[in-house]
Amino acid sequence: MHPQIAAVINRVNPYNLTPNDIAQNNAERVLNYIEDINLERNVRFRPMLSGSLAIAWNIGDWEYQMECVKNGYIIYTFTKGDYEKASGCLLFDDFIPQFEKYLLML
């Protein structure tokens, strides 16, 4: 497990549920993908009250917000400047092509 994800998960907060294995695995896969494309890694993680794991990544004037939820879906919003360019809820394998499409717009 990536140290950034482990640090977020190991933080003790009685109000946040620990993200389950599915949410953690999807967060790992998203981070692996970001590392594989060798772009700037300004990535932030945060556990959510629902037991999911939120990921925020800024690069240039783009912001990619992704939430890996307990049922295996990724809820995402991609914005450029202050304008939403895309949002939705997809399984990981369907999410990556959508993510790639908006990364190509950098």
Buried (B, 14 or more C-beta within 10 A) or exposed (E): EBEBBEEBBEEEEEEBBBBBEBBBBBBBBBBEBBEEEEEEEEBEBEBBEBBBBBBBBBBEEBBBBBBBBBEBBBBBBBBBEEEEBBEEEBEBEEBBEBBEEBBEEE
